[in-house]
């Protein structure tokens, strides 16, 4: 299918740069949990409905309704004042994945390339970023896959890339504290010197 692009969302979990094992499926994959407003999500929902209509037109045996199908989203949650997660009906949490391997037409297992990363101007920056922390924002590039197995039928979003809108910084940027405490005669002296610009 053609590449599609989500509206801007907020990352709440995921591993876009390094593929990791999914504890639920055992598959090694890149994955992304992206929170997008319900209204903004309409474009994704419309694209899914178009893909389902095409599948049903090509295969009349495919379920005619969505009742028993699995979908790659759920109502998002946010913590209340007591720190307890509560449903947030104004937002959807989208799960977008890319397996690290795929089967070729001959049945061989081949490695899949990682998702492409783009800056806010749309320039390719794959390989230049070590980590995309949670709460970063951006748009996912994806395509729609309709799976049709005897025990399970539904829709998944296949992660093709991610365009970064805002790259959240999660590491504290330490600056020297003038006159602050520094341990004597230990390896931390070199760190303090580096922070002070003396190294």
C-alpha positions as CSV (number, residue, x, y, z in Angstrom):
1,X,0.0,0.0,0.0
2,X,1.0,3.6,-0.3
3,X,2.7,5.4,2.6
4,X,0.3,7.3,4.8
5,X,1.1,9.9,7.5
6,X,-0.6,10.4,10.8
7,X,-1.3,13.8,12.3
8,X,1.2,15.0,15.0
9,X,1.0,12.9,18.1
10,X,2.8,12.4,21.3
11,X,5.0,9.3,21.9
12,X,4.1,7.5,25.2
13,X,6.2,4.4,24.6
14,X,8.2,2.7,21.9
15,X,11.5,1.7,20.4
16,X,11.8,3.4,17.0
17,X,15.6,3.3,16.7
18,X,16.5,-0.1,18.1
19,X,14.3,-3.2,17.5
20,X,13.3,-5.0,20.7
21,X,11.5,-8.2,21.6
22,X,7.8,-7.8,22.1
23,X,7.0,-9.7,25.4
24,X,3.5,-10.4,24.1
25,X,4.3,-11.9,20.8
26,X,8.0,-12.8,21.1
27,X,8.7,-11.0,17.9
28,X,11.6,-8.6,17.5
29,X,10.2,-5.3,16.3
30,X,10.3,-1.6,16.2
31,X,7.2,-0.1,17.8
32,X,5.6,3.1,18.7
33,X,2.7,4.1,21.0
34,X,1.4,7.5,19.6
35,X,-1.4,9.5,21.3
36,X,-3.5,11.5,18.9
37,X,-6.7,13.4,19.5
38,X,-9.9,11.6,18.5
39,X,-10.8,14.3,15.9
40,X,-7.4,14.3,14.4
41,X,-7.5,10.5,14.3
42,X,-10.4,10.6,11.8
43,X,-8.0,10.6,8.9
44,X,-6.5,7.3,10.1
45,X,-9.9,5.8,10.8
46,X,-11.1,6.8,7.3
47,X,-8.0,5.2,5.7
48,X,-8.6,2.0,7.7
49,X,-12.2,1.9,6.5
50,X,-11.1,2.3,2.9
51,X,-8.6,-0.6,3.3
52,X,-11.3,-2.8,4.8
53,X,-13.7,-2.0,2.0
54,X,-11.1,-3.0,-0.6
55,X,-10.4,-6.2,1.3
56,X,-14.1,-7.1,1.5
57,X,-14.5,-6.3,-2.2
58,X,-11.6,-8.7,-3.0
59,X,-12.6,-11.4,-0.6
60,X,-16.4,-11.8,0.2
61,X,-15.5,-14.3,2.9
62,X,-13.9,-11.6,5.0
63,X,-16.2,-10.4,7.9
64,X,-18.7,-7.9,6.7
65,X,-18.7,-6.0,9.9
66,X,-16.0,-4.7,12.3
67,X,-17.5,-6.3,15.4
68,X,-14.9,-9.1,15.7
69,X,-11.9,-7.5,14.2
70,X,-8.9,-6.3,16.1
71,X,-7.8,-2.7,15.7
72,X,-4.4,-0.9,16.5
73,X,-5.8,1.7,18.8
74,X,-7.6,2.1,22.1
75,X,-8.8,5.0,24.3
76,X,-5.8,6.7,25.8
77,X,-5.3,7.1,29.6
78,X,-4.0,9.9,31.8
79,X,-3.2,10.1,35.5
80,X,-5.7,11.9,37.8
81,X,-4.7,14.0,40.8
82,X,-4.1,10.8,42.8
83,X,-1.8,9.3,40.2
84,X,-4.4,6.7,39.0
85,X,-4.8,6.2,35.3
86,X,-8.2,7.1,34.0
87,X,-9.6,6.9,30.4
88,X,-9.1,10.0,28.4
89,X,-11.9,9.9,25.8
90,X,-10.6,12.8,23.8
91,X,-7.5,10.9,22.7
92,X,-6.6,7.6,21.1
93,X,-3.5,5.5,21.7
94,X,-2.3,4.1,18.4
95,X,0.1,1.1,18.2
96,X,2.3,1.1,15.1
97,X,4.9,-1.6,14.6
98,X,7.5,-2.9,12.2
99,X,8.9,-6.5,12.4
100,X,12.6,-6.8,12.2
101,X,12.3,-9.7,9.7
102,X,10.0,-10.8,7.0
103,X,9.4,-13.9,4.8
104,X,10.3,-13.7,1.2
105,X,8.3,-15.3,-1.6
106,X,10.6,-18.3,-1.4
107,X,10.0,-18.7,2.4
108,X,13.4,-17.4,3.5
109,X,13.6,-15.0,6.4
110,X,15.2,-11.7,5.5
111,X,16.1,-8.7,7.6
112,X,13.9,-5.6,7.4
113,X,15.4,-2.1,7.3
114,X,14.6,0.1,10.3
115,X,12.0,2.9,10.1
116,X,13.3,6.0,8.5
117,X,13.7,9.1,10.7
118,X,13.1,12.6,9.4
119,X,13.5,16.1,11.0
120,X,10.8,18.6,11.1
121,X,11.7,19.8,7.5
122,X,11.4,16.3,6.1
123,X,15.1,15.7,5.8
124,X,16.3,12.1,6.4
125,X,18.2,11.9,9.7
126,X,18.3,8.1,10.2
127,X,21.4,7.1,12.1
128,X,22.1,10.5,13.6
129,X,19.9,10.2,16.6
130,X,20.6,7.7,19.5
131,X,17.2,8.0,21.2
132,X,13.7,9.5,20.9
133,X,12.5,9.9,24.4
134,X,8.8,9.6,25.5
135,X,6.8,12.8,25.2
136,X,8.5,13.7,22.0
137,X,6.1,14.6,19.2
138,X,5.8,13.9,15.6
139,X,4.1,12.1,12.7
140,X,4.3,8.4,11.9
141,X,4.7,7.2,8.3
142,X,2.8,4.0,8.0
143,X,0.8,1.7,5.8
144,X,-2.2,-0.5,6.6
145,X,-2.1,-4.2,6.8
146,X,-5.3,-6.3,7.0
147,X,-4.5,-9.7,8.5
148,X,-6.9,-12.6,7.9
149,X,-6.0,-15.7,9.9
150,X,-8.5,-18.4,11.0
151,X,-8.1,-17.5,14.7
152,X,-7.5,-13.7,14.3
153,X,-8.6,-11.0,11.9
154,X,-8.0,-7.3,12.0
155,X,-6.0,-4.3,11.1
156,X,-2.4,-3.3,11.9
157,X,-0.4,-0.2,11.1
158,X,3.0,-0.9,9.8
159,X,5.7,1.6,10.8
160,X,7.6,3.0,7.9
161,X,9.1,6.1,9.4
162,X,8.7,8.9,11.9
163,X,9.0,12.7,11.4
164,X,10.1,14.5,14.6
165,X,8.3,17.6,15.5
166,X,9.8,18.1,18.9
167,X,12.6,16.0,20.3
168,X,12.2,16.0,24.1
169,X,15.3,16.2,26.1
170,X,15.2,13.8,29.1
171,X,18.8,14.0,30.3
172,X,19.6,16.8,32.7
173,X,22.0,19.3,31.3
174,X,24.4,19.9,34.2
175,X,26.3,23.1,34.4
176,X,29.1,23.8,36.9
177,X,28.2,25.1,40.3
178,X,30.7,27.7,41.3
179,X,32.2,27.0,44.7
180,X,30.3,23.7,44.9
181,X,31.6,20.5,46.6
182,X,34.1,18.4,44.6
183,X,35.5,15.1,46.1
184,X,39.3,15.1,46.5
185,X,41.6,12.6,44.8
186,X,39.0,10.5,43.0
187,X,38.0,9.9,39.4
188,X,35.1,12.3,39.8
189,X,37.6,15.2,39.8
190,X,38.0,14.7,36.0
191,X,34.2,14.9,35.5
192,X,34.0,18.1,37.6
193,X,36.9,19.6,35.6
194,X,35.1,18.7,32.4
195,X,31.9,20.4,33.6
196,X,33.9,23.4,34.6
197,X,35.5,23.5,31.2
198,X,39.0,22.8,32.5
199,X,39.5,19.3,30.9
